[in-house]
Amino acid sequence: MKQWLDEQLSQRRAQHLYRSRRELQSAQAPEVTIDGQNFLAFCSNDYLGLANHPQVVEAFVAAAKHYGVGSGASHLVCGHSREHHALEQELAAFTGRDRTLLFSTGFMANLGVINALVGAGDSIFEDKLNHASLLDGGLSSGAKFQRFLHNDVAQLERKLAAAEAQKKLVVVDGVFSMDGDLAPVHELARICDQHRAWLMVDDAHGFGVLGKNGGGVAEHFNLNQDQLPVLMGTLGKSFGTFGAFIAGSDALIETLIQLARTYIYTTALPPAVAAASRVSLQLLQTEHWRREKLRALIQRFRAGVEQLGLPLMASSTPIQPIMVGDAETALAWSSQLAAQGILVTAIRPPTVAAGSARLRVTLSAAHTEAQVDRLLDALSQLVRKTDCAE
Ligand code: PMP
Protein backbone atom coordinates (compact mmCIF):
# COMPACT_ATOMS: atom_id res chain seq x y z
CA MET A 1 0.00 0.00 0.00
CA LYS A 2 2.74 2.45 0.99
CA GLN A 3 4.40 2.14 -2.40
CA TRP A 4 1.15 2.95 -4.22
CA LEU A 5 0.45 5.91 -1.94
CA ASP A 6 3.97 7.29 -2.42
CA GLU A 7 3.70 6.93 -6.20
CA GLN A 8 0.36 8.76 -6.26
CA LEU A 9 1.75 11.60 -4.21
CA SER A 10 4.94 12.04 -6.20
CA GLN A 11 2.97 11.95 -9.45
CA ARG A 12 0.79 14.81 -8.20
CA ARG A 13 3.88 16.77 -7.12
CA ALA A 14 5.50 16.32 -10.52
CA GLN A 15 2.34 17.63 -12.24
CA HIS A 16 2.15 20.68 -9.92
CA LEU A 17 -1.19 19.37 -8.67
CA TYR A 18 -0.21 18.67 -5.07
CA ARG A 19 -2.62 20.26 -2.62
CA SER A 20 -1.67 21.48 0.82
CA ARG A 21 -3.35 23.34 3.67
CA ARG A 22 -2.51 26.42 5.67
CA GLU A 23 -3.14 26.80 9.38
CA LEU A 24 -5.12 29.88 10.23
CA GLN A 25 -4.47 31.40 13.64
CA SER A 26 -7.05 34.18 13.42
CA ALA A 27 -10.72 34.73 12.65
CA GLN A 28 -12.00 34.63 9.07
CA ALA A 29 -11.54 38.23 7.91
CA PRO A 30 -9.72 40.14 5.15
CA GLU A 31 -6.59 40.14 7.32
CA VAL A 32 -5.57 36.74 8.62
CA THR A 33 -2.58 35.31 10.50
CA ILE A 34 -0.85 32.19 9.30
CA ASP A 35 2.29 30.88 11.00
CA GLY A 36 2.65 34.18 12.80
CA GLN A 37 2.60 36.15 9.54
CA ASN A 38 -0.18 38.54 8.49
CA PHE A 39 -1.81 38.18 5.09
CA LEU A 40 -4.45 40.05 3.17
CA ALA A 41 -6.82 37.28 2.06
CA PHE A 42 -8.83 37.09 -1.17
CA CYS A 43 -9.87 33.47 -0.96
CA SER A 44 -12.74 33.08 1.46
CA ASN A 45 -16.41 32.64 0.55
CA ASP A 46 -17.49 34.93 3.38
CA TYR A 47 -18.87 37.31 0.75
CA LEU A 48 -20.80 39.57 3.11
CA GLY A 49 -18.29 39.59 5.96
CA LEU A 50 -20.67 37.89 8.40
CA ALA A 51 -18.46 34.99 9.57
CA ASN A 52 -16.98 37.12 12.30
CA HIS A 53 -19.90 39.50 12.94
CA PRO A 54 -20.27 40.21 16.70
CA GLN A 55 -24.04 39.56 16.69
CA VAL A 56 -23.60 36.26 14.86
CA VAL A 57 -20.86 35.20 17.27
CA GLU A 58 -22.98 36.26 20.26
CA ALA A 59 -25.96 34.21 19.06
CA PHE A 60 -23.66 31.22 18.63
CA VAL A 61 -22.25 31.56 22.15
CA ALA A 62 -25.65 32.08 23.79
CA ALA A 63 -27.12 29.03 22.04
CA ALA A 64 -24.07 26.90 22.89
CA LYS A 65 -24.55 27.84 26.54
CA HIS A 66 -28.18 26.78 26.34
CA TYR A 67 -27.99 23.69 24.12
CA GLY A 68 -24.36 22.61 24.55
CA VAL A 69 -22.15 22.10 21.52
CA GLY A 70 -23.21 18.88 19.84
CA SER A 71 -26.75 18.22 18.64
CA GLY A 72 -26.36 14.68 19.95
CA ALA A 73 -28.28 12.83 17.25
CA SER A 74 -29.76 13.00 13.78
CA HIS A 75 -32.84 15.17 13.17
CA LEU A 76 -35.20 12.18 13.12
CA VAL A 77 -33.88 10.68 16.34
CA CYS A 78 -33.70 13.54 18.84
CA GLY A 79 -31.28 16.08 17.35
CA HIS A 80 -33.87 18.50 15.90
CA SER A 81 -33.99 21.60 18.11
CA ARG A 82 -36.20 24.65 18.23
CA GLU A 83 -33.34 26.66 16.65
CA HIS A 84 -33.24 24.29 13.65
CA HIS A 85 -36.98 24.52 13.30
CA ALA A 86 -37.09 28.32 13.51
CA LEU A 87 -34.25 28.64 10.98
CA GLU A 88 -36.08 26.35 8.54
CA GLN A 89 -39.21 28.49 8.81
CA GLU A 90 -37.28 31.75 8.38
CA LEU A 91 -35.44 30.35 5.36
CA ALA A 92 -38.80 29.36 3.84
CA ALA A 93 -40.07 32.93 4.21
CA PHE A 94 -36.78 34.25 2.79
CA THR A 95 -36.85 32.00 -0.28
CA GLY A 96 -40.62 32.26 -0.83
CA ARG A 97 -40.96 28.48 -0.73
CA ASP A 98 -43.43 26.33 1.27
CA ARG A 99 -40.71 24.86 3.42
CA THR A 100 -36.99 24.28 3.78
CA LEU A 101 -34.93 21.44 5.21
CA LEU A 102 -31.53 21.81 6.85
CA PHE A 103 -28.64 19.54 5.89
CA SER A 104 -25.31 19.33 7.69
CA THR A 105 -23.33 20.36 4.60
CA GLY A 106 -24.01 21.43 1.05
CA PHE A 107 -22.19 18.38 -0.26
CA MET A 108 -24.58 16.15 1.66
CA ALA A 109 -27.64 18.13 0.63
CA ASN A 110 -26.78 17.65 -3.03
CA LEU A 111 -26.05 13.93 -2.71
CA GLY A 112 -29.20 13.41 -0.66
CA VAL A 113 -31.66 15.30 -2.83
CA ILE A 114 -30.52 13.91 -6.16
CA ASN A 115 -30.52 10.35 -4.88
CA ALA A 116 -33.96 10.81 -3.35
CA LEU A 117 -35.44 12.18 -6.58
CA VAL A 118 -33.98 10.02 -9.35
CA GLY A 119 -32.71 6.48 -9.83
CA ALA A 120 -32.53 3.68 -12.39
CA GLY A 121 -34.81 4.37 -15.37
CA ASP A 122 -34.60 8.15 -14.92
CA SER A 123 -32.31 10.69 -16.59
CA ILE A 124 -30.24 13.44 -15.04
CA PHE A 125 -28.72 16.33 -17.02
CA GLU A 126 -25.87 18.34 -15.54
CA ASP A 127 -23.82 21.33 -16.71
CA LYS A 128 -20.20 20.31 -17.32
CA LEU A 129 -18.98 22.85 -14.77
CA ASN A 130 -21.30 21.76 -11.95
CA HIS A 131 -19.87 21.42 -8.47
CA ALA A 132 -18.33 18.03 -7.59
CA SER A 133 -21.14 17.25 -5.15
CA LEU A 134 -23.77 17.58 -7.91
CA LEU A 135 -21.74 15.41 -10.25
CA ASP A 136 -21.22 12.79 -7.53
CA GLY A 137 -24.93 12.92 -6.72
CA GLY A 138 -25.83 12.31 -10.35
CA LEU A 139 -23.28 9.55 -10.82
CA SER A 140 -24.30 7.70 -7.67
CA SER A 141 -28.04 7.96 -8.33
CA GLY A 142 -28.24 5.18 -10.91
CA ALA A 143 -30.09 7.53 -13.30
CA LYS A 144 -28.75 7.90 -16.85
CA PHE A 145 -26.13 10.61 -16.37
CA GLN A 146 -25.71 13.16 -19.15
CA ARG A 147 -23.61 16.32 -19.15
CA PHE A 148 -24.16 19.30 -21.38
CA LEU A 149 -21.68 21.98 -22.41
CA HIS A 150 -21.41 24.88 -20.00
CA ASN A 151 -24.57 27.03 -20.17
CA ASP A 152 -25.46 25.54 -23.56
CA VAL A 153 -29.26 25.64 -23.33
CA ALA A 154 -29.72 24.53 -26.96
CA GLN A 155 -27.65 21.40 -26.42
CA LEU A 156 -29.54 20.61 -23.22
CA GLU A 157 -32.83 21.05 -25.06
CA ARG A 158 -31.78 18.54 -27.72
CA LYS A 159 -30.82 16.04 -25.03
CA LEU A 160 -34.09 16.56 -23.18
CA ALA A 161 -36.09 16.08 -26.37
CA ALA A 162 -34.27 12.81 -27.12
CA ALA A 163 -34.62 11.38 -23.61
CA GLU A 164 -37.30 8.80 -23.00
CA ALA A 165 -36.89 8.52 -19.26
CA GLN A 166 -39.88 8.67 -16.93
CA LYS A 167 -38.36 11.39 -14.81
CA LYS A 168 -35.89 14.00 -16.04
CA LEU A 169 -33.91 16.13 -13.60
CA VAL A 170 -31.85 19.11 -14.78
CA VAL A 171 -29.22 20.27 -12.29
CA VAL A 172 -27.00 23.37 -12.41
CA ASP A 173 -25.01 25.68 -10.18
CA GLY A 174 -26.75 29.08 -9.93
CA VAL A 175 -23.35 30.80 -9.82
CA PHE A 176 -20.51 28.60 -11.04
CA SER A 177 -18.03 28.25 -8.23
CA MET A 178 -14.81 28.41 -10.25
CA ASP A 179 -15.90 30.81 -13.03
CA GLY A 180 -18.26 33.13 -11.18
CA ASP A 181 -20.79 33.34 -14.03
CA LEU A 182 -24.52 32.69 -13.74
CA ALA A 183 -26.56 29.86 -15.20
CA PRO A 184 -29.36 31.13 -17.50
CA VAL A 185 -31.86 29.83 -14.96
CA HIS A 186 -34.87 31.60 -16.50
CA GLU A 187 -34.25 29.86 -19.83
CA LEU A 188 -33.61 26.55 -18.13
CA ALA A 189 -36.91 26.91 -16.26
CA ARG A 190 -38.68 27.51 -19.58
CA ILE A 191 -37.26 24.45 -21.34
CA CYS A 192 -37.75 22.25 -18.26
CA ASP A 193 -41.39 23.23 -18.32
CA GLN A 194 -41.64 22.43 -22.05
CA HIS A 195 -39.96 19.03 -21.64
CA ARG A 196 -41.62 18.08 -18.36
CA ALA A 197 -38.26 18.01 -16.59
CA TRP A 198 -37.60 19.07 -12.99
CA LEU A 199 -35.11 21.84 -12.34
CA MET A 200 -32.68 21.90 -9.42
CA VAL A 201 -30.34 24.84 -8.77
CA ASP A 202 -27.44 24.79 -6.31
CA ASP A 203 -27.21 28.45 -5.34
CA ALA A 204 -24.36 28.13 -2.84
CA HIS A 205 -22.67 31.24 -4.26
CA GLY A 206 -25.76 33.26 -5.21
CA PHE A 207 -27.60 33.53 -1.90
CA GLY A 208 -26.75 36.73 -0.06
CA VAL A 209 -25.06 38.21 -3.12
CA LEU A 210 -27.64 38.28 -5.93
CA GLY A 211 -31.12 39.79 -5.82
CA LYS A 212 -32.23 42.93 -4.04
CA ASN A 213 -32.71 41.08 -0.75
CA GLY A 214 -29.96 38.51 -1.27
CA GLY A 215 -32.41 35.86 -2.46
CA GLY A 216 -29.90 34.59 -5.03
CA VAL A 217 -30.63 33.52 -8.60
CA ALA A 218 -34.29 32.77 -7.81
CA GLU A 219 -34.78 36.41 -6.83
CA HIS A 220 -32.48 37.69 -9.59
CA PHE A 221 -34.53 35.90 -12.28
CA ASN A 222 -37.80 36.15 -10.32
CA LEU A 223 -38.54 32.42 -10.40
CA ASN A 224 -41.19 30.92 -8.17
CA GLN A 225 -41.46 27.44 -6.70
CA ASP A 226 -43.28 26.01 -9.73
CA GLN A 227 -40.61 27.26 -12.11
CA LEU A 228 -37.69 26.31 -9.87
CA PRO A 229 -38.93 23.49 -7.65
CA VAL A 230 -35.63 22.36 -6.08
CA LEU A 231 -33.51 25.16 -4.68
CA MET A 232 -30.39 24.50 -2.64
CA GLY A 233 -28.40 27.00 -0.59
CA THR A 234 -25.43 26.76 1.74
CA LEU A 235 -24.83 28.57 5.02
CA GLY A 236 -21.03 28.39 4.89
CA LYS A 237 -20.60 31.19 2.36
CA SER A 238 -22.60 34.47 2.48
CA PHE A 239 -24.24 33.46 5.75
CA GLY A 240 -20.78 33.08 7.29
CA THR A 241 -21.80 30.00 9.29
CA PHE A 242 -22.06 26.33 8.29
CA GLY A 243 -24.53 23.89 6.80
CA ALA A 244 -27.04 23.95 3.97
CA PHE A 245 -30.72 23.82 3.10
CA ILE A 246 -33.13 22.69 0.42
CA ALA A 247 -36.12 24.92 -0.28
CA GLY A 248 -39.25 23.72 -2.06
CA SER A 249 -42.79 22.45 -1.79
CA ASP A 250 -44.22 20.81 1.29
CA ALA A 251 -44.33 17.50 -0.60
CA LEU A 252 -40.67 17.80 -1.64
CA ILE A 253 -39.51 18.45 1.91
CA GLU A 254 -41.62 15.60 3.32
CA THR A 255 -40.19 13.28 0.66
CA LEU A 256 -36.65 14.27 1.58
CA ILE A 257 -37.33 13.64 5.26
CA GLN A 258 -38.46 10.12 4.31
CA LEU A 259 -35.85 9.31 1.65
CA ALA A 260 -32.70 11.46 1.71
CA ARG A 261 -30.07 9.22 3.26
CA THR A 262 -27.64 12.09 3.93
CA TYR A 263 -30.41 13.73 5.96
CA ILE A 264 -31.59 10.65 7.82
CA TYR A 265 -28.30 9.03 8.73
CA THR A 266 -26.19 11.90 9.98
CA THR A 267 -25.88 14.06 13.07
CA ALA A 268 -27.85 17.32 12.95
CA LEU A 269 -25.94 20.61 12.81
CA PRO A 270 -25.12 22.01 16.26
CA PRO A 271 -28.13 24.09 17.38
CA ALA A 272 -25.75 27.00 18.00
CA VAL A 273 -24.89 27.02 14.28
CA ALA A 274 -28.60 27.28 13.50
CA ALA A 275 -28.98 30.11 16.03
CA ALA A 276 -26.03 31.99 14.52
CA SER A 277 -27.44 31.43 11.01
CA ARG A 278 -30.77 32.98 12.06
CA VAL A 279 -28.96 36.20 12.96
CA SER A 280 -26.94 36.06 9.73
CA LEU A 281 -30.17 35.68 7.78
CA GLN A 282 -31.55 38.82 9.39
CA LEU A 283 -28.38 40.80 8.64
CA LEU A 284 -28.17 39.42 5.12
CA GLN A 285 -31.73 40.56 4.32
CA THR A 286 -31.65 43.95 5.97
CA GLU A 287 -28.11 45.26 5.50
CA HIS A 288 -28.33 46.07 1.80
CA TRP A 289 -25.15 48.13 2.06
CA ARG A 290 -23.12 44.92 2.17
CA ARG A 291 -24.30 43.89 -1.33
CA GLU A 292 -23.86 47.44 -2.62
CA LYS A 293 -20.33 47.70 -1.26
CA LEU A 294 -19.48 44.29 -2.66
CA ARG A 295 -20.75 45.32 -6.09
CA ALA A 296 -18.62 48.48 -6.02
CA LEU A 297 -15.52 46.50 -5.00
CA ILE A 298 -16.13 43.99 -7.81
CA GLN A 299 -16.29 46.85 -10.35
CA ARG A 300 -13.15 48.45 -8.94
CA PHE A 301 -11.27 45.15 -9.09
CA ARG A 302 -12.38 44.34 -12.64
CA ALA A 303 -11.52 47.80 -13.95
CA GLY A 304 -8.05 47.53 -12.37
CA VAL A 305 -7.35 44.04 -13.74
CA GLU A 306 -8.55 45.00 -17.20
CA GLN A 307 -6.12 47.92 -17.18
CA LEU A 308 -3.33 45.47 -16.40
CA GLY A 309 -4.35 43.43 -19.43
CA LEU A 310 -4.96 40.26 -17.43
CA PRO A 311 -7.75 37.95 -18.64
CA LEU A 312 -10.88 37.79 -16.48
CA MET A 313 -14.04 35.68 -16.83
CA ALA A 314 -17.43 37.22 -17.63
CA SER A 315 -18.39 37.35 -13.97
CA SER A 316 -20.36 39.96 -12.07
CA THR A 317 -20.16 38.03 -8.80
CA PRO A 318 -17.52 38.09 -6.03
CA ILE A 319 -15.82 35.11 -7.72
CA GLN A 320 -13.29 36.77 -10.04
CA PRO A 321 -10.87 34.27 -11.55
CA ILE A 322 -7.78 35.52 -13.36
CA MET A 323 -7.04 33.00 -16.08
CA VAL A 324 -3.45 31.84 -16.08
CA GLY A 325 -3.43 28.61 -18.12
CA ASP A 326 -1.00 26.07 -16.78
CA ALA A 327 -0.94 24.78 -13.23
CA GLU A 328 2.74 25.63 -12.72
CA THR A 329 2.29 29.33 -13.53
CA ALA A 330 -0.87 29.54 -11.39
CA LEU A 331 1.07 28.12 -8.45
CA ALA A 332 4.04 30.41 -9.08
CA TRP A 333 1.78 33.49 -9.19
CA SER A 334 -0.02 32.44 -6.04
CA SER A 335 3.32 32.03 -4.19
CA GLN A 336 4.64 35.34 -5.50
CA LEU A 337 1.51 37.05 -4.18
CA ALA A 338 1.96 35.25 -0.85
CA ALA A 339 5.52 36.59 -0.72
CA GLN A 340 3.93 40.06 -0.91
CA GLY A 341 1.57 39.16 1.95
CA ILE A 342 -1.49 38.44 -0.23
CA LEU A 343 -3.42 35.17 -0.26
CA VAL A 344 -5.05 34.12 -3.51
CA THR A 345 -5.64 30.45 -4.24
CA ALA A 346 -4.38 28.78 -7.41
CA ILE A 347 -7.11 26.52 -8.79
CA ARG A 348 -5.78 23.68 -10.87
CA PRO A 349 -7.01 20.49 -12.56
CA PRO A 350 -8.93 18.37 -11.76
CA THR A 351 -11.02 21.12 -10.11
CA VAL A 352 -10.90 22.95 -13.47
CA ALA A 353 -10.15 21.67 -16.97
CA ALA A 354 -6.52 21.13 -18.03
CA GLY A 355 -5.01 24.36 -19.39
CA SER A 356 -7.47 26.55 -17.50
CA ALA A 357 -5.66 26.92 -14.18
CA ARG A 358 -6.44 30.23 -12.54
CA LEU A 359 -6.04 32.49 -9.59
CA ARG A 360 -9.45 32.47 -7.92
CA VAL A 361 -9.87 35.90 -6.36
CA THR A 362 -12.92 36.22 -4.12
CA LEU A 363 -14.09 39.57 -2.83
CA SER A 364 -16.05 40.36 0.31
CA ALA A 365 -18.02 43.30 1.63
CA ALA A 366 -15.52 43.20 4.50
CA HIS A 367 -12.70 44.28 2.15
CA THR A 368 -11.85 47.96 1.83
CA GLU A 369 -11.10 49.83 -1.40
CA ALA A 370 -7.51 50.22 -0.16
CA GLN A 371 -7.18 46.46 0.23
CA VAL A 372 -8.45 45.85 -3.30
CA ASP A 373 -5.95 48.45 -4.53
CA ARG A 374 -3.18 46.61 -2.69
CA LEU A 375 -4.09 43.44 -4.55
CA LEU A 376 -4.13 45.33 -7.87
CA ASP A 377 -0.75 46.77 -7.06
CA ALA A 378 0.68 43.34 -6.30
CA LEU A 379 -0.78 42.00 -9.55
CA SER A 380 0.77 44.86 -11.51
CA GLN A 381 4.17 43.95 -10.07
CA LEU A 382 3.63 40.35 -11.20
CA VAL A 383 2.71 41.53 -14.68
CA ARG A 384 5.82 43.74 -14.87
CA LYS A 385 8.03 40.88 -13.68
CA THR A 386 6.51 38.50 -16.23
CA ASP A 387 6.92 41.07 -19.04
CA CYS A 388 10.60 41.55 -18.09
CA ALA A 389 11.19 37.79 -18.06
CA GLU A 390 9.73 37.36 -21.57
N1 PMP B 1 -22.14 23.54 -4.06
C1 PMP B 1 -21.27 24.48 -4.47
C2 PMP B 1 -21.53 25.18 -5.75
C3 PMP B 1 -20.15 24.78 -3.69
O1 PMP B 1 -19.27 25.69 -4.12
C4 PMP B 1 -19.95 24.09 -2.48
C5 PMP B 1 -18.78 24.39 -1.55
N2 PMP B 1 -17.60 24.71 -2.11
C6 PMP B 1 -20.86 23.11 -2.10
C7 PMP B 1 -21.95 22.86 -2.91
C8 PMP B 1 -20.68 22.32 -0.86
O2 PMP B 1 -21.15 23.02 0.25
P1 PMP B 1 -20.56 22.72 1.69
O3 PMP B 1 -19.24 23.39 1.77
O4 PMP B 1 -21.57 23.24 2.64
O5 PMP B 1 -20.43 21.21 1.78
Residues whose N, C-alpha, C, O or C-beta is under 5 A from the ligand:
A	BS01	PMP	T105 G106 F107 H131 S133 D173 V175 S177 D202 A204 T234 G236 G243 A244
